[in-house]
Amino acid sequence: MIYPRQVVYSLEALSYLASLETRPTVKVRDMAKNLDIPRHYLGKVLTELEKKRLVTSSKGPSGGFTLAVDPASVTLYRILAALNGLEKLEDSCVMGLGRCHSDRPCVLHDLWTQFKDDTILRTQKLTLQEFSALLFKKEPVKLDQADRTET
């Protein structure tokens, strides 16, 4: 896992909210149970997502969290940028040696660079709605021919 738990839980929570048919207000306890995430930790994650304007919250007996963005138009790249998750993807060395460069590459530099470049392009195209469908296996995501790689 290249991302901290907070980023992973954020992506899961946003995907869960995006997977719901309507835009209901969901209680933290219900989301925590469905996602198998500790309730207290998820509450903190959702509060951070609210600060980033990715979710909204309401208080009271019928309160909870609601998705604040259109899942069909927000990309995973934008979400990762809001969560400060791009540094891990764009600048980190897979060997954990800090920032390696082409003039001082690590053993896996070329392979990792190719993987990162491909992943960045995919996250710039992949919407939250599509990611949610993949995560919750609701519907297949169709990649255009340019996105397909040969095995």
N, CA and C atoms as a LAMMPS dump frame, in Angstrom:
ITEM: TIMESTEP
0
ITEM: NUMBER OF ATOMS
453
ITEM: BOX BOUNDS ff ff ff
-5.0000000000000000e+02 5.0000000000000000e+02
-5.0000000000000000e+02 5.0000000000000000e+02
-5.0000000000000000e+02 5.0000000000000000e+02
ITEM: ATOMS id mol type element x y z
1 1 1 N 0.855 -1.169 0
2 1 2 C 0 0 0
3 1 3 C 0.9 1.23 0
4 2 1 N 0.764 2.074 -1
5 2 2 C 1.604 3.26 -1.06
6 2 3 C 0.948 4.459 -0.379
7 3 1 N -0.326 4.341 -0.034
8 3 2 C -1.026 5.451 0.59
9 3 3 C -1.262 5.19 2.064
10 4 1 N -1.255 6.261 2.859
11 4 2 C -1.592 6.106 4.275
12 4 3 C -3.051 5.669 4.415
13 5 1 N -3.336 5.09 5.546
14 5 2 C -4.683 4.578 5.82
15 5 3 C -5.744 5.658 5.648
16 6 1 N -5.441 6.898 6.034
17 6 2 C -6.426 7.974 5.914
18 6 3 C -6.844 8.199 4.46
19 7 1 N -5.911 8.134 3.53
20 7 2 C -6.244 8.317 2.11
21 7 3 C -7.078 7.14 1.618
22 8 1 N -6.693 5.939 2.001
23 8 2 C -7.44 4.743 1.589
24 8 3 C -8.868 4.8 2.127
25 9 1 N -9.022 5.123 3.413
26 9 2 C -10.362 5.224 4.001
27 9 3 C -11.171 6.346 3.351
28 10 1 N -10.508 7.436 2.996
29 10 2 C -11.199 8.538 2.32
30 10 3 C -11.752 8.079 0.977
31 11 1 N -10.928 7.368 0.214
32 11 2 C -11.378 6.858 -1.082
33 11 3 C -12.522 5.862 -0.918
34 12 1 N -12.443 5.022 0.095
35 12 2 C -13.527 4.063 0.348
36 12 3 C -14.813 4.788 0.721
37 13 1 N -14.716 5.786 1.603
38 13 2 C -15.913 6.518 2.042
39 13 3 C -16.552 7.269 0.874
40 14 1 N -15.743 7.958 0.086
41 14 2 C -16.28 8.677 -1.069
42 14 3 C -16.909 7.714 -2.071
43 15 1 N -16.258 6.597 -2.294
44 15 2 C -16.793 5.594 -3.225
45 15 3 C -18.099 5.011 -2.721
46 16 1 N -18.172 4.777 -1.419
47 16 2 C -19.407 4.263 -0.831
48 16 3 C -20.557 5.251 -1.058
49 17 1 N -20.305 6.52 -0.752
50 17 2 C -21.346 7.532 -0.958
51 17 3 C -21.721 7.642 -2.432
52 18 1 N -20.746 7.517 -3.312
53 18 2 C -21.015 7.584 -4.752
54 18 3 C -21.796 6.375 -5.245
55 19 1 N -21.692 5.26 -4.537
56 19 2 C -22.362 4.032 -4.982
57 19 3 C -23.852 4.019 -4.663
58 20 1 N -24.301 4.918 -3.823
59 20 2 C -25.705 4.937 -3.418
60 20 3 C -26.56 5.556 -4.516
61 21 1 N -27.722 4.987 -4.743
62 21 2 C -28.6 5.398 -5.837
63 21 3 C -28.977 6.877 -5.764
64 22 1 N -29.367 7.326 -4.59
65 22 2 C -29.707 8.733 -4.405
66 22 3 C -28.577 9.36 -3.603
67 23 1 N -28.706 10.603 -3.277
68 23 2 C -27.689 11.258 -2.453
69 23 3 C -28.188 11.342 -1.006
70 24 1 N -28.308 10.206 -0.335
71 24 2 C -28.837 10.242 1.024
72 24 3 C -27.792 10.748 2.016
73 25 1 N -28.275 11.147 3.169
74 25 2 C -27.396 11.482 4.277
75 25 3 C -27.14 10.175 5.023
76 26 1 N -25.88 9.845 5.211
77 26 2 C -25.505 8.565 5.817
78 26 3 C -24.809 8.816 7.141
79 27 1 N -25.25 8.102 8.149
80 27 2 C -24.637 8.217 9.467
81 27 3 C -23.267 7.541 9.471
82 28 1 N -22.372 8.097 10.264
83 28 2 C -21.016 7.556 10.356
84 28 3 C -21.058 6.098 10.809
85 29 1 N -21.892 5.793 11.781
86 29 2 C -21.929 4.414 12.299
87 29 3 C -22.347 3.422 11.223
88 30 1 N -23.298 3.813 10.357
89 30 2 C -23.747 2.918 9.29
90 30 3 C -22.648 2.731 8.245
91 31 1 N -22.002 3.828 7.878
92 31 2 C -20.926 3.74 6.896
93 31 3 C -19.756 2.932 7.455
94 32 1 N -19.422 3.155 8.713
95 32 2 C -18.317 2.424 9.346
96 32 3 C -18.601 0.923 9.364
97 33 1 N -19.825 0.581 9.661
98 33 2 C -20.208 -0.841 9.689
99 33 3 C -20.13 -1.445 8.286
100 34 1 N -20.655 -0.756 7.298
101 34 2 C -20.654 -1.266 5.926
102 34 3 C -19.259 -1.365 5.325
103 35 1 N -18.37 -0.457 5.731
104 35 2 C -17.017 -0.441 5.174
105 35 3 C -15.999 -1.153 6.061
106 36 1 N -16.424 -1.548 7.248
107 36 2 C -15.538 -2.201 8.213
108 36 3 C -14.337 -1.307 8.544
109 37 1 N -14.665 -0.058 8.86
110 37 2 C -13.678 0.937 9.264
111 37 3 C -14.046 1.37 10.679
112 38 1 N -13.063 1.513 11.574
113 38 2 C -13.391 1.978 12.925
114 38 3 C -14.169 3.298 12.886
115 39 1 N -15.271 3.327 13.594
116 39 2 C -16.21 4.452 13.55
117 39 3 C -15.542 5.781 13.912
118 40 1 N -14.79 5.795 14.985
119 40 2 C -14.153 7.037 15.438
120 40 3 C -13.185 7.556 14.373
121 41 1 N -12.411 6.661 13.794
122 41 2 C -11.437 7.061 12.772
123 41 3 C -12.15 7.558 11.518
124 42 1 N -13.224 6.874 11.121
125 42 2 C -13.989 7.297 9.949
126 42 3 C -14.594 8.675 10.157
127 43 1 N -15.042 8.965 11.377
128 43 2 C -15.57 10.292 11.676
129 43 3 C -14.537 11.376 11.423
130 44 1 N -13.292 11.131 11.809
131 44 2 C -12.219 12.09 11.565
132 44 3 C -11.936 12.226 10.073
133 45 1 N -11.948 11.096 9.367
134 45 2 C -11.716 11.105 7.922
135 45 3 C -12.799 11.929 7.227
136 46 1 N -14.045 11.714 7.6
137 46 2 C -15.151 12.439 6.977
138 46 3 C -15.106 13.934 7.295
139 47 1 N -14.657 14.277 8.491
140 47 2 C -14.497 15.688 8.841
141 47 3 C -13.455 16.342 7.941
142 48 1 N -12.375 15.639 7.667
143 48 2 C -11.347 16.155 6.748
144 48 3 C -11.894 16.28 5.326
145 49 1 N -12.696 15.304 4.904
146 49 2 C -13.307 15.363 3.57
147 49 3 C -14.263 16.546 3.463
148 50 1 N -14.914 16.874 4.568
149 50 2 C -15.802 18.037 4.57
150 50 3 C -14.981 19.321 4.413
151 51 1 N -13.842 19.4 5.078
152 51 2 C -12.971 20.574 4.942
153 51 3 C -12.494 20.737 3.5
154 52 1 N -12.342 19.626 2.794
155 52 2 C -11.907 19.652 1.393
156 52 3 C -13.079 19.844 0.441
157 53 1 N -14.286 19.979 1.004
158 53 2 C -15.528 20.187 0.26
159 53 3 C -15.898 19.02 -0.652
160 54 1 N -15.528 17.817 -0.222
161 54 2 C -15.902 16.619 -0.97
162 54 3 C -17.185 16.003 -0.423
163 55 1 N -17.476 16.277 0.851
164 55 2 C -18.727 15.851 1.472
165 55 3 C -19.292 17.025 2.262
166 56 1 N -20.576 16.942 2.577
167 56 2 C -21.208 17.903 3.478
168 56 3 C -21.769 17.118 4.65
169 57 1 N -22.001 17.818 5.74
170 57 2 C -22.559 17.139 6.905
171 57 3 C -23.744 17.918 7.432
172 58 1 N -24.574 17.194 8.143
173 58 2 C -25.694 17.814 8.842
174 58 3 C -25.781 17.178 10.22
175 59 1 N -26.183 17.967 11.167
176 59 2 C -26.248 17.498 12.549
177 59 3 C -27.672 17.118 12.909
178 60 1 N -27.808 16.445 14.028
179 60 2 C -29.121 16.082 14.534
180 60 3 C -29.439 14.621 14.311
181 61 1 N -30.631 14.216 14.743
182 61 2 C -31.018 12.8 14.668
183 61 3 C -31.022 12.237 13.255
184 62 1 N -31.308 13.07 12.275
185 62 2 C -31.307 12.58 10.897
186 62 3 C -30.054 13.047 10.155
187 63 1 N -29.051 13.468 10.91
188 63 2 C -27.83 13.998 10.317
189 63 3 C -26.881 12.915 9.842
190 64 1 N -25.828 13.367 9.227
191 64 2 C -24.813 12.464 8.702
192 64 3 C -24.033 13.161 7.605
193 65 1 N -23.504 12.368 6.697
194 65 2 C -22.675 12.897 5.618
195 65 3 C -23.283 12.58 4.251
196 66 1 N -23.1 13.528 3.33
197 66 2 C -23.59 13.411 1.961
198 66 3 C -22.459 13.789 1.017
199 67 1 N -22.411 13.129 -0.109
200 67 2 C -21.424 13.458 -1.129
201 67 3 C -21.697 14.869 -1.654
202 68 1 N -20.665 15.703 -1.748
203 68 2 C -20.841 17.092 -2.163
204 68 3 C -20.384 17.344 -3.598
205 69 1 N -19.908 16.317 -4.264
206 69 2 C -19.417 16.469 -5.637
207 69 3 C -20.179 15.514 -6.547
208 70 1 N -20.183 15.818 -7.813
209 70 2 C -20.798 14.937 -8.792
210 70 3 C -19.813 13.799 -9.081
211 71 1 N -20.141 12.575 -8.709
212 71 2 C -19.191 11.471 -8.882
213 71 3 C -18.868 11.168 -10.344
214 72 1 N -19.711 11.62 -11.248
215 72 2 C -19.449 11.378 -12.669
216 72 3 C -18.478 12.396 -13.264
217 73 1 N -18.218 13.476 -12.531
218 73 2 C -17.339 14.489 -13.11
219 73 3 C -16.07 14.76 -12.301
220 74 1 N -15.982 14.256 -11.106
221 74 2 C -14.754 14.44 -10.332
222 74 3 C -13.855 13.217 -10.549
223 75 1 N -12.584 13.476 -10.827
224 75 2 C -11.655 12.372 -11.104
225 75 3 C -10.925 11.944 -9.837
226 76 1 N -10.411 10.744 -9.89
227 76 2 C -9.611 10.227 -8.791
228 76 3 C -8.369 11.095 -8.586
229 77 1 N -7.826 11.608 -9.657
230 77 2 C -6.654 12.476 -9.573
231 77 3 C -6.981 13.729 -8.748
232 78 1 N -8.128 14.328 -9.004
233 78 2 C -8.537 15.526 -8.256
234 78 3 C -8.72 15.202 -6.777
235 79 1 N -9.289 14.046 -6.501
236 79 2 C -9.489 13.638 -5.11
237 79 3 C -8.137 13.412 -4.433
238 80 1 N -7.245 12.708 -5.11
239 80 2 C -5.909 12.48 -4.547
240 80 3 C -5.184 13.805 -4.312
241 81 1 N -5.362 14.761 -5.213
242 81 2 C -4.747 16.076 -5.029
243 81 3 C -5.3 16.754 -3.78
244 82 1 N -6.608 16.667 -3.583
245 82 2 C -7.236 17.273 -2.407
246 82 3 C -6.772 16.6 -1.118
247 83 1 N -6.455 15.323 -1.193
248 83 2 C -6.031 14.551 -0.014
249 83 3 C -4.518 14.551 0.175
250 84 1 N -3.82 15.358 -0.621
251 84 2 C -2.355 15.385 -0.59
252 84 3 C -1.769 14.002 -0.865
253 85 1 N -2.415 13.266 -1.747
254 85 2 C -1.974 11.92 -2.082
255 85 3 C -1.157 11.834 -3.358
256 86 1 N -0.951 12.955 -4.018
257 86 2 C -0.2 12.909 -5.276
258 86 3 C 1.303 12.779 -5.059
259 87 1 N 1.802 13.287 -3.947
260 87 2 C 3.243 13.195 -3.712
261 87 3 C 3.694 11.743 -3.694
262 88 1 N 2.939 10.888 -3.023
263 88 2 C 3.285 9.463 -2.989
264 88 3 C 3.318 8.878 -4.392
265 89 1 N 2.379 9.296 -5.206
266 89 2 C 2.283 8.759 -6.549
267 89 3 C 3.313 9.382 -7.486
268 90 1 N 3.491 10.675 -7.398
269 90 2 C 4.331 11.361 -8.371
270 90 3 C 5.803 11.448 -7.989
271 91 1 N 6.098 11.539 -6.701
272 91 2 C 7.47 11.845 -6.31
273 91 3 C 8.184 10.756 -5.515
274 92 1 N 7.476 9.772 -5.02
275 92 2 C 8.108 8.783 -4.157
276 92 3 C 8.877 7.732 -4.936
277 93 1 N 9.903 7.23 -4.299
278 93 2 C 10.699 6.13 -4.848
279 93 3 C 10.118 4.823 -4.338
280 94 1 N 9.937 3.871 -5.207
281 94 2 C 9.36 2.59 -4.825
282 94 3 C 10.255 1.846 -3.828
283 95 1 N 11.529 2.125 -3.856
284 95 2 C 12.47 1.475 -2.941
285 95 3 C 12.54 2.194 -1.591
286 96 1 N 11.826 3.316 -1.478
287 96 2 C 11.835 4.067 -0.235
288 96 3 C 13.105 4.875 -0.028
289 97 1 N 13.789 5.18 -1.098
290 97 2 C 15.057 5.893 -1.018
291 97 3 C 14.888 7.403 -1.176
292 98 1 N 13.7 7.889 -0.937
293 98 2 C 13.453 9.307 -1.161
294 98 3 C 13.163 9.533 -2.627
295 99 1 N 13.432 10.7 -3.072
296 99 2 C 13.188 11.023 -4.481
297 99 3 C 14.387 10.576 -5.302
298 100 1 N 14.187 9.569 -6.098
299 100 2 C 15.261 9.171 -7.007
300 100 3 C 15.01 9.859 -8.343
301 101 1 N 16.049 10.106 -9.073
302 101 2 C 15.957 10.826 -10.335
303 101 3 C 16.665 10.031 -11.417
304 102 1 N 16.454 10.427 -12.652
305 102 2 C 17.093 9.714 -13.754
306 102 3 C 18.613 9.805 -13.687
307 103 1 N 19.151 10.855 -13.048
308 103 2 C 20.607 10.949 -12.918
309 103 3 C 21.141 10.113 -11.749
310 104 1 N 20.277 9.786 -10.781
311 104 2 C 20.64 8.907 -9.669
312 104 3 C 19.491 7.92 -9.439
313 105 1 N 19.25 7.011 -10.377
314 105 2 C 18.083 6.124 -10.262
315 105 3 C 18.332 4.96 -9.297
316 106 1 N 17.239 4.525 -8.687
317 106 2 C 17.308 3.298 -7.907
318 106 3 C 17.19 2.126 -8.885
319 107 1 N 17.283 0.93 -8.379
320 107 2 C 17.246 -0.27 -9.216
321 107 3 C 15.932 -0.379 -9.995
322 108 1 N 14.843 0.043 -9.394
323 108 2 C 13.521 -0.085 -10.028
324 108 3 C 13.018 1.228 -10.63
325 109 1 N 13.875 2.223 -10.74
326 109 2 C 13.458 3.549 -11.179
327 109 3 C 12.696 3.532 -12.51
328 110 1 N 13.244 2.916 -13.524
329 110 2 C 12.603 2.939 -14.844
330 110 3 C 11.239 2.246 -14.824
331 111 1 N 11.178 1.096 -14.169
332 111 2 C 9.918 0.359 -14.07
333 111 3 C 8.889 1.163 -13.277
334 112 1 N 9.317 1.72 -12.149
335 112 2 C 8.427 2.503 -11.294
336 112 3 C 7.958 3.769 -12.002
337 113 1 N 8.833 4.425 -12.73
338 113 2 C 8.47 5.637 -13.471
339 113 3 C 7.391 5.328 -14.505
340 114 1 N 7.547 4.229 -15.207
341 114 2 C 6.549 3.826 -16.204
342 114 3 C 5.212 3.539 -15.519
343 115 1 N 5.252 2.834 -14.401
344 115 2 C 4.033 2.53 -13.649
345 115 3 C 3.368 3.821 -13.159
346 116 1 N 4.157 4.734 -12.583
347 116 2 C 3.609 5.99 -12.072
348 116 3 C 2.974 6.811 -13.185
349 117 1 N 3.668 6.917 -14.315
350 117 2 C 3.132 7.7 -15.432
351 117 3 C 1.806 7.126 -15.91
352 118 1 N 1.718 5.805 -16.02
353 118 2 C 0.488 5.143 -16.439
354 118 3 C -0.617 5.363 -15.41
355 119 1 N -0.27 5.245 -14.146
356 119 2 C -1.258 5.412 -13.081
357 119 3 C -1.77 6.846 -13.029
358 120 1 N -0.896 7.806 -13.2
359 120 2 C -1.311 9.206 -13.204
360 120 3 C -2.293 9.461 -14.343
361 121 1 N -1.981 8.963 -15.53
362 121 2 C -2.893 9.14 -16.666
363 121 3 C -4.245 8.497 -16.392
364 122 1 N -4.23 7.319 -15.814
365 122 2 C -5.501 6.631 -15.522
366 122 3 C -6.32 7.351 -14.469
367 123 1 N -5.652 7.875 -13.408
368 123 2 C -6.401 8.577 -12.37
369 123 3 C -6.933 9.914 -12.877
370 124 1 N -6.305 10.474 -13.896
371 124 2 C -6.811 11.712 -14.486
372 124 3 C -8.066 11.458 -15.315
373 125 1 N -8.286 10.232 -15.731
374 125 2 C -9.462 9.879 -16.534
375 125 3 C -10.559 9.191 -15.711
376 126 1 N -10.161 8.453 -14.691
377 126 2 C -11.098 7.643 -13.911
378 126 3 C -11.915 8.521 -12.97
379 127 1 N -13.224 8.501 -13.135
380 127 2 C -14.098 9.298 -12.271
381 127 3 C -14.392 8.542 -10.986
382 128 1 N -14.871 9.288 -10.005
383 128 2 C -15.276 8.671 -8.741
384 128 3 C -16.391 7.654 -8.979
385 129 1 N -17.288 7.956 -9.891
386 129 2 C -18.378 7.033 -10.21
387 129 3 C -17.826 5.715 -10.756
388 130 1 N -16.873 5.791 -11.662
389 130 2 C -16.276 4.588 -12.233
390 130 3 C -15.475 3.822 -11.179
391 131 1 N -14.726 4.549 -10.363
392 131 2 C -13.947 3.917 -9.297
393 131 3 C -14.861 3.209 -8.312
394 132 1 N -15.955 3.863 -7.984
395 132 2 C -16.936 3.27 -7.069
396 132 3 C -17.523 1.99 -7.652
397 133 1 N -17.818 2.014 -8.944
398 133 2 C -18.354 0.817 -9.608
399 133 3 C -17.347 -0.326 -9.549
400 134 1 N -16.087 -0.005 -9.734
401 134 2 C -15.046 -1.034 -9.632
402 134 3 C -14.939 -1.556 -8.209
403 135 1 N -14.937 -0.659 -7.254
404 135 2 C -14.756 -1.029 -5.855
405 135 3 C -15.925 -1.85 -5.334
406 136 1 N -17.125 -1.483 -5.743
407 136 2 C -18.311 -2.17 -5.248
408 136 3 C -18.917 -3.12 -6.274
409 137 1 N -18.237 -3.34 -7.376
410 137 2 C -18.62 -4.306 -8.411
411 137 3 C -20.055 -4.132 -8.888
412 138 1 N -20.45 -2.868 -9.066
413 138 2 C -21.815 -2.6 -9.51
414 138 3 C -21.972 -2.743 -11.017
415 139 1 N -21.013 -2.242 -11.766
416 139 2 C -21.101 -2.306 -13.218
417 139 3 C -19.687 -2.269 -13.773
418 140 1 N -19.47 -2.898 -14.885
419 140 2 C -18.116 -2.879 -15.438
420 140 3 C -17.749 -1.5 -15.976
421 141 1 N -16.514 -1.14 -15.801
422 141 2 C -16.005 0.11 -16.348
423 141 3 C -15.356 -0.216 -17.673
424 142 1 N -15.774 0.479 -18.705
425 142 2 C -15.231 0.24 -20.037
426 142 3 C -14.072 1.193 -20.278
427 143 1 N -12.929 0.63 -20.57
428 143 2 C -11.759 1.439 -20.893
429 143 3 C -11.738 1.638 -22.401
430 144 1 N -11.398 2.856 -22.831
431 144 2 C -11.275 3.04 -24.268
432 144 3 C -9.992 2.375 -24.746
433 145 1 N -9.864 2.194 -26.018
434 145 2 C -8.751 1.428 -26.594
435 145 3 C -7.404 1.99 -26.169
436 146 1 N -7.288 3.298 -26.011
437 146 2 C -6.03 3.913 -25.626
438 146 3 C -5.628 3.543 -24.195
439 147 1 N -6.61 3.159 -23.359
440 147 2 C -6.316 2.805 -21.973
441 147 3 C -5.904 1.347 -21.806
442 148 1 N -6.147 0.537 -22.794
443 148 2 C -5.852 -0.888 -22.683
444 148 3 C -4.35 -1.136 -22.87
445 149 1 N -3.838 -2.034 -22.042
446 149 2 C -2.448 -2.42 -22.191
447 149 3 C -2.395 -3.909 -22.484
448 150 1 N -1.404 -4.289 -23.252
449 150 2 C -1.277 -5.696 -23.57
450 150 3 C -0.546 -6.41 -22.465
451 151 1 N -0.921 -7.659 -22.229
452 151 2 C -0.272 -8.446 -21.172
453 151 3 C 0.682 -9.441 -21.768
